[in-house]
Amino acid sequence: KGSELKEGDPDRKLKGRFVFQGNNVKDENYNPALFEELSSSPATLQAMKCVDAYGAFPDNATQQCDAEQAYIQAKLEGTPTWVRLPRDLWPPEWRGRFKDPVVKLNLALYGHPDSGGHWEKHCNAALDKAGFVKVTPWRSTFWHERLKLLLVVYVDDFKMSGPKGNLAEGWKAIRKGIVTDDPKSVGKCLGCQHDVKVVNKDGVETTTVEYNMEDFLKQCVSSYLELAKLKEGDLSPVKTPFLDDSKFPDKDDIPGQGTLKDIAARVLMKILYCARLARFDLLKAISNLATKVTRWSKNCDKLLHQLVCYIQSTLKYRLTGTIGDKLKDVSLELFSDADFAGDKADSKSTSGVFLALKGPNTFFPLSACSKKQSCVSHSTPEAELVAANLAVRTEGLPALDLWGTVTGRKIMLTFKEDNQAAIQIIKNGRNPTLRHVNRTHRVNADWLTEVFRNDKQIKLVYCKTVDMAADIFTKAFHNAVKWLPALSNINMIDTGPLNVIKASNVENTVKQ
């Protein structure tokens, strides 16, 4: 565990686990066994960030702990399961007495198809008894109304935030039904180091949370170099993760001829985890390459190498959330953007979504998405409407439920769009040239109109393109001057010894 950490780090440790061999299970007739397939629903990464944000408000804090041997705290219910034990685990009295003994599996051993569901059921029952109520429709996210505590559970990782004086009572109630290690201040969680800092500037006390996965990214780079049979000296310093693909020769765009086609998926999926958790600036580049793994070309080799070079050049970049206001003074900001026909190969557009908590002295990124649209759009307004639908439906409306529970009020959501034509379509509900969208994209534009007309907690406003925070998830910026303000828009901060350009200077440069 913690293999990306340096030798001697206390969080780097050898761990072992006995598991149920789920690929070799038979019923009483020696046919493949069928299970209930009870799936578990761990908390989303957005819920994790909501806990971090809530814990950064004045007089609040965030703590974490792990359930000890979580699954086997739950009983295995349903159809009885009998297992063979490895011979080295046989008790002495079995030897010479039994030839092929089996024993009943009573606890939800890791690997059994139903164990995750039984653990979640056990966990939810214990939390309900402790006074934690599930936040609908958020998975594995709970709220304690009396103690004002927000809790998320990611399998066996528990993270909770709220008033400092109430955390101990909350953990005590939880630990009556669930065995955990001792709670501690949030640090390394899900492989990401949370660096929490409190500063006082101009009489305003602000708390920042920096998401640090530098060691993990170094491991990603090393893995790429090993798989691609390259050396560290082969990586050049670069400013953005993109290249100008309009200058690529057509002869290098033949599917299946890429040198890195056999390792591309392994490299990309490893980086993707970090991107979703702590490096939103990598999402567009990864999603773009992920759509090409089955038709990998020499041009894809170049783009993947550029991405790894960028990672190596930006190890000190940190996604940063800042809280400097009271809970009553913040609201939600949702951005969506689309790059019309941005994919050179199939002319499909990309939807970009970004959600943040906003206040006079607050800006805390909560979630981001870069997703290729399922079919070709025929105009920029069409692509923008598809992106807006994704943003409001999957990020905006659920966030209102969660933050309405946390704040105890009807929190406002400001939806920001930089395309005037799309705004008019949403406001008026008239789109005679887009009558096909319901059939092609499976998107009902009338639904968006109804949401903004009927839901008083959502308002639609125009946003200048230079301030569009979702821009970074749709466009392949290969110009550093445009890339730097895009980083600033999502609070991606360079914490290295030499910051490249201050945000104010970037804006002036863009204007010039």
Disulfide bonds with the S-S distance in Angstrom:
none
